[in-house]
Amino acid sequence: MNTVTSTPINAGADKSTAPGRLFFLDNGAGRVLTANPDGSDLRTLIDKGPKGPDGVVVDAAAGHIYWTNMGNFKENDGAILRSDLDGKNVITIVPPGGTFTPKQIKLEKKSGKLYWTDREGMRVMRANLDGSKIETLVDTSHGDLRPGQDVRKWCVGIAVDAEGGKFYWTQKGPANAGDGRIFRANISIHKGQSPSNRTDIELLYEKLPEPIDLDFDLANRNLYWTDRGDPPRGNTVNRAPMDPLPGNRKEPEILFTHLEEGIGLALDLKGGRMFITDYAGSLYSANLDGSNRKTLAYAEGNLTGIAYVELPAWH
């Protein structure tokens, strides 16, 4: 893997925004990239890495980037990697085969855990930050062999509410079939239950085009997600209550439209903004209500996961 630096793409960018840094992935070329929140100082940290990077999360305090690599969809060779913030010292913490097709990944720092979804593996999983103690929290296979062929069972996006004791995930379903769903469950499995038979799983939203990555605003109890399906409801960023009332669940609010296969989503709650990537290679920002839309980069390959982190001392 090579570490390279590219020329800044936005020399006239506004420098008044809150300090921070974006880290995002190019699935097609195996790249890990970084940029300022206004799109300036775009750099490639890792070039020609392992196949299929999809989800990324940053531990600013420890100085680490974690990301998933899906591998070959038909082979049990998915992995999770870690590097320093500058892209150096790349190591594999979950080796190929430790997970089938890992997708979005989240860090829960208090417990020292990484949470991720496993698409063809039909699972929600977690491990320690060093990759040890790999666990399955939810198994949606119902006995199907991996790689799973039933797309309705594929787990894609994930978000973790540690204080609330819950994690959330998406199952996107077939392309534009309207079978996409969002679920949640307790972080702790009830005694006597297993990942495949646990009874605490809640279905929050259904009949969605193709929900992908998740994030949320805990203070306002709002769930945000990208949808990769076709317009008008797909290729969007959506928002809905994290705690919908039973029997009175309103349609999700569409905040951002005209993505080209929307994938990655990261919220900067302090700055009141969100960042989005799409598979056509564009990077966007907008306010949390979808206003003030900006295109920060385009034609950057096949962009997937994205993370935002405050790093005022970045060089």
C-alpha positions in Angstrom: 0.0 0.0 0.0 1.3 3.4 -0.9 0.9 6.7 0.9 0.6 9.7 -1.4 -0.5 13.4 -1.1 -2.5 15.1 -3.7 -2.8 18.8 -4.6 -5.5 20.8 -2.7 -8.6 21.0 -4.8 -10.2 24.1 -3.2 -7.6 26.8 -2.6 -10.2 29.5 -2.1 -12.1 27.6 0.6 -13.7 29.2 3.6 -11.3 28.6 6.6 -13.8 29.9 9.2 -15.5 26.6 9.8 -15.0 24.6 13.0 -11.7 22.6 13.1 -12.1 19.1 11.9 -11.2 16.5 9.3 -13.0 14.2 7.0 -11.9 10.7 6.3 -13.5 8.7 3.5 -13.0 5.7 1.2 -12.8 5.0 -2.5 -14.1 1.4 -2.8 -13.0 0.9 -6.4 -9.3 1.8 -5.9 -8.9 0.7 -2.4 -8.1 4.2 -1.2 -8.4 6.0 2.2 -8.7 9.8 1.7 -8.9 12.8 3.9 -9.9 16.5 3.5 -10.9 19.5 5.4 -14.6 19.9 6.0 -14.8 22.4 3.1 -13.2 20.0 0.7 -9.8 21.7 0.7 -6.5 19.9 1.3 -7.7 16.6 -0.3 -5.1 13.9 0.3 -4.8 10.2 -0.4 -3.5 8.5 2.7 -3.6 4.9 1.5 -3.5 4.0 -2.2 -4.2 0.6 -3.7 -5.2 -1.0 -0.4 -7.1 -4.2 0.0 -10.2 -4.7 -2.1 -13.5 -3.1 -1.2 -13.1 -0.6 1.6 -16.6 0.4 2.8 -16.9 1.7 6.4 -14.5 4.0 8.3 -14.3 5.4 11.8 -11.6 7.5 13.5 -10.3 7.4 17.1 -8.8 10.9 17.3 -7.5 10.5 20.9 -5.6 7.3 20.0 -4.6 8.5 16.6 -6.1 5.6 14.6 -8.3 5.1 11.6 -10.3 1.9 11.3 -11.9 0.7 8.1 -13.6 -2.4 6.7 -12.7 -4.3 3.6 -15.5 -6.3 2.0 -13.2 -8.6 0.0 -14.8 -11.0 -2.5 -18.5 -11.1 -1.9 -18.6 -14.9 -2.6 -15.6 -15.7 -0.3 -15.2 -15.6 3.4 -12.4 -13.1 3.3 -13.7 -9.8 4.8 -11.3 -8.0 7.1 -10.9 -4.9 9.3 -7.8 -2.7 9.2 -6.2 0.0 11.3 -3.6 2.7 10.5 -2.3 5.9 12.1 -4.0 9.1 11.1 -1.4 9.8 8.4 -2.0 6.4 6.8 1.2 4.8 8.1 1.5 1.6 10.2 -1.3 -0.3 8.5 -2.2 -3.5 10.3 -5.1 -6.0 10.0 -6.9 -6.4 13.3 -9.7 -8.7 12.1 -8.1 -11.1 9.7 -9.7 -12.3 6.4 -12.5 -14.7 7.3 -13.1 -13.1 10.7 -16.1 -11.5 9.1 -17.6 -12.2 5.7 -18.5 -8.8 4.0 -18.1 -6.0 6.6 -19.8 -2.8 5.8 -20.4 0.3 8.0 -18.3 0.4 11.2 -18.7 2.4 14.4 -16.5 3.0 17.5 -17.9 2.8 21.0 -15.0 4.2 23.0 -16.3 3.8 26.5 -16.5 0.0 26.2 -13.6 -0.2 23.8 -15.6 -1.9 21.1 -15.9 -1.7 17.3 -19.4 -2.5 15.9 -20.0 -3.4 12.3 -22.5 -5.0 9.9 -21.7 -8.1 7.9 -23.7 -8.1 4.6 -23.4 -11.5 3.1 -22.6 -12.8 6.6 -26.1 -11.7 7.6 -24.9 -10.5 11.0 -24.3 -7.5 13.3 -20.9 -8.0 15.0 -18.4 -6.4 17.3 -14.9 -6.8 18.7 -12.3 -5.2 20.9 -10.3 -2.3 19.4 -7.4 -4.7 18.8 -9.7 -7.1 16.9 -9.9 -9.6 19.7 -13.1 -11.2 21.1 -15.1 -11.1 17.9 -18.8 -11.6 18.7 -22.1 -11.9 16.8 -24.9 -9.7 18.2 -27.6 -10.4 15.6 -27.8 -13.3 13.2 -30.4 -12.7 10.5 -29.6 -15.8 8.5 -32.3 -18.1 10.0 -30.1 -21.0 9.1 -29.1 -19.9 5.6 -25.6 -20.7 4.5 -23.1 -17.9 4.0 -22.7 -16.1 1.7 -26.4 -15.3 2.1 -28.5 -15.2 -1.1 -31.6 -13.5 0.4 -30.8 -9.8 0.1 -33.5 -9.0 2.7 -31.3 -10.5 5.3 -28.2 -8.4 4.4 -27.1 -6.0 7.2 -25.5 -2.8 5.9 -25.6 0.3 8.1 -25.0 0.6 11.9 -25.1 3.2 14.7 -24.6 2.7 18.4 -26.3 4.5 21.3 -24.2 3.3 24.2 -25.9 5.4 26.8 -29.3 4.2 25.7 -28.1 0.6 25.6 -29.1 0.1 21.9 -27.7 -0.4 18.5 -29.4 0.3 15.2 -28.9 -1.3 11.8 -30.3 -1.3 8.2 -31.3 -4.2 6.0 -31.6 -2.7 2.5 -33.3 -5.5 0.6 -33.3 -6.0 -3.2 -32.7 -3.0 -5.4 -35.7 -0.6 -5.4 -38.0 -3.3 -4.0 -39.3 -1.2 -1.1 -38.1 -3.9 1.3 -35.6 -1.8 3.1 -35.9 -1.8 6.9 -34.3 -0.2 10.0 -34.1 -2.2 13.3 -32.7 -1.8 16.8 -31.9 -4.1 19.7 -30.3 -4.0 23.1 -26.5 -4.1 23.3 -26.7 -6.9 25.9 -28.5 -10.1 24.8 -30.9 -11.4 27.4 -29.8 -14.5 29.3 -30.8 -17.7 27.6 -31.1 -16.1 24.2 -28.7 -16.1 21.2 -28.0 -13.8 18.2 -30.4 -15.8 16.1 -33.3 -16.1 18.5 -33.2 -12.9 20.6 -36.6 -11.4 21.2 -35.7 -7.7 21.8 -35.3 -6.8 18.1 -37.6 -3.8 17.2 -38.6 -3.0 13.6 -38.5 0.9 13.5 -39.1 1.6 9.8 -40.0 -0.5 6.8 -40.9 -0.3 3.1 -37.9 1.9 2.4 -36.1 1.8 -1.0 -32.5 0.9 0.0 -31.4 2.3 3.4 -27.6 2.2 3.7 -25.4 4.1 6.3 -26.7 5.4 9.6 -25.9 8.2 12.1 -28.0 10.0 14.7 -28.5 13.1 16.8 -29.0 11.8 20.3 -29.9 15.1 21.8 -32.9 15.5 19.5 -33.4 11.7 19.2 -33.3 11.8 15.4 -32.0 9.0 13.1 -30.4 9.9 9.8 -29.6 7.6 6.9 -28.6 7.5 3.3 -30.8 5.6 0.8 -29.3 4.2 -2.4 -32.6 3.5 -4.2 -34.1 5.4 -7.1 -35.9 8.7 -6.8 -38.1 10.1 -5.5 -37.5 8.4 -2.2 -34.1 7.0 -3.0 -30.8 8.6 -3.6 -31.5 10.7 -0.6 -30.6 11.5 3.0 -33.5 10.9 5.4 -34.4 11.8 8.9 -36.9 10.3 11.3 -37.4 9.9 15.1 -35.3 7.3 16.8 -38.3 6.4 19.0 -41.3 6.3 16.6 -44.6 5.9 18.3 -46.2 2.5 17.8 -49.1 2.7 15.4 -48.2 6.4 14.5 -45.0 6.2 12.5 -44.8 9.0 10.1 -43.0 8.9 6.7 -39.3 9.7 7.1 -38.4 13.3 6.2 -36.3 13.6 3.0 -33.5 16.2 3.6 -31.1 15.8 0.6 -31.9 14.6 -2.9 -30.2 13.8 -6.2 -27.4 11.7 -4.9 -25.9 9.1 -7.3 -26.1 6.0 -5.3 -25.8 7.6 -1.8 -23.6 5.6 0.6 -21.6 7.4 3.3 -23.0 9.7 6.0 -21.4 11.5 8.9 -22.9 14.1 11.2 -21.0 17.0 12.8 -23.6 17.9 15.5 -21.5 20.7 17.0 -21.2 22.4 13.6 -24.8 21.6 12.6 -23.9 19.9 9.4 -23.7 16.6 7.7 -21.3 15.1 5.1 -22.4 12.6 2.4 -20.6 10.5 -0.2 -22.0 8.7 -3.2 -20.8 5.9 -5.3 -20.4 8.1 -8.4 -17.5 9.8 -6.6 -19.0 13.0 -5.0 -18.5 14.4 -1.5 -21.2 16.8 -0.2 -22.0 18.9 2.9 -25.3 20.4 4.1 -26.9 21.7 7.2 -28.6 19.1 9.3 -32.0 20.1 7.8 -30.6 19.7 4.3 -30.1 23.4 3.5 -26.9 25.0 2.4 -26.0 22.1 0.1 -22.4 22.1 -1.2 -20.4 19.8 -3.5 -17.0 19.5 -2.0 -15.4 17.0 -4.4 -16.5 15.0 -7.4 -15.2 12.2 -9.7 -13.1 10.8 -6.9 -13.8 7.1 -7.7 -16.5 5.0 -6.0 -16.9 6.7 -2.6 -18.3 4.7 0.3 -17.9 5.3 4.1 -17.1 8.7 5.6 -16.2 9.9 9.1 -15.9 13.4 10.6 -13.6 14.1 13.6 -12.3 17.2 15.2 -8.5 17.4 14.6 -7.4 21.1 15.1 -3.7 20.2 15.0 -3.8 18.4 11.6 -0.8 19.0 9.4 
